[in-house]
Structure formats: C-alpha cells, structure tokens
Amino acid sequence: YTDLYDHAPIGFVTLDAIGLISRMNFAAEELIRVRRERQSGHTFHNFVREGDRAAFREHLRRCRTGESRVVTELSLTRTD
C-alpha cells in the first residue's frame, strides 16, 4: 500500500477530520512544492486558494457527517 500511495502519478493528501495533513505522496509534494515530511500535522487550508477556503471547510463538514463519497474541486496555491 505504501508504495502505491507514495508513487501514484496523481497527488494524494490524507487529512484528519479537521483538515490537518496526515500524509501526502510524492506527486502532491511536487504539485504544491513543499517537502512532505515537513507537512505532517499542518493544516491543508494553507494550500487552498483563498476563494475556495469556504468550499474546503464545507467539504470537511460533509466528510464528518459520514457521507459515503464527498467530491469537491478546489484550486490550490504553491509555495513558490
């Protein structure tokens, strides 16, 4: 599982219930230009474009309600 997650060609970020980063793969690291080992425990909110942050909060709220599938499209910002 670890190799599949880490080396997937698309970015994966695993969040906890309040949006803190638990884990991210190499593709996500490249996408948002951060070192993944430094992001654990930090909020993903910082990488969401300001105009999409309300949608991100709503996404987290819906996830906590137990919906079987929650899909939200967001624009992200990069550190550079």
N, C-alpha and C positions, 0 to 999 in steps of 0.2 A: 504494500500500500504506500509506503513512504516514497519509494522510487517513482511510482505512478504519479503521486501528488506533486512531488518536487520537480519532476521533469516533464510535466504536462505542457503542451505547446500554448495553452491559454493560462491567463493569470488566475490563481485561486488564492483567496484570502479567507481564513476561518476566523469568525468573530464569536465572542461570547454574547450573552443576552443584552448587554448594554453597549455593544459596539467596540469593545476592546479587541485588539488583534491577538489571536492565539497563535496563529501560524500563517505563513504565506509561502508560495512557491517561487522558484527562480524567475518564471515569466512575470509574475506580479512585481517582483523586485525590479526587473528591468523596465516594466511598464511605468511605474511611478518613481523610479530612480532613487530607491532607498536600499539600505542594507537590511535584509530581512531579519537577521539576528538581533538587530537593534530595535525592532519594532514591536516585539512581543510585549504585551501589556499597555501599549499606547493606543489611543483611540483612532479608529479608521476615519472618523469625522473630519480630521485634519486633511485628508486626501480627497475629500468630496468637494467639488466646486461649490462655492458659497450659495449659488442659486438653487442647488439641488439638496441642500442640507435638510430642509424640511421633509423632502421626499425620503431621504435616508432615515430620518427619525421615524417616519411613518412605516417604513419597511421593517425596522426593528420592532416597532409596536406590533405589527401584524405577525411577525415571526413568534413573538411571545404569546400570542393568542392561540397558537397551536395549529394554524392553517397548514395544510399539508404541503402547499407549494406557494411561495411568495416570490414574485418576479418584479424587479424594479430596475429601470435603466437610469444610470447616473453618469454624469461627467466627472472625471477626476482631474486633480491637479498634480503636477510633478514637482519635485523639489528643485528642479532646475528651470 
